[in-house]
Amino acid sequence: MRRGARAIGFWAGLALAATPLRAQWNVPALNLDAYRIGNPDRISIAYDTTVGKAYLGCLAHDWKALVLLDLGTNGVVASPARRYLASAQAPTSGWLQVNCIVLDKAHARLFMGVSDAFGVLRSNLVSYALDASGEPTNAPQ
């Protein structure tokens, strides 16, 4: 591909990404220090505005790297943070980090791409089934 074509593709993609979507909900900035969720510069976030949940993936030494927050109708945090394991394996020494997080509302699943300190994970893709209120319903798979 020529350089000019790449530049046009880049700018077209940027214009598409900058196109405002229909605003459904204003989500305020979260003060991540208040929730003690690990290293705040390594956070992945997914919102479900229909059930008022914020799913945060972070870095954690106890491998509970999925943090769930309930949000009120105005988007303000309405409950204490709840932490969940982000791996189907038993925790080992070292940290585990959620690198990306994707919410699949159509199939009621939350997918996470994870990595660990020593490369002992058998799978870097972890998922949770979610109930109707957006809560994880089983152990991570």
Summary of the structure (lengths in Angstrom):
residues: 141
radius of gyration: 17.2
end to end distance: 40.3
largest distance: 52.2
contacts: 366
relative contact order: 0.15
helix: 16%
strand: 33%
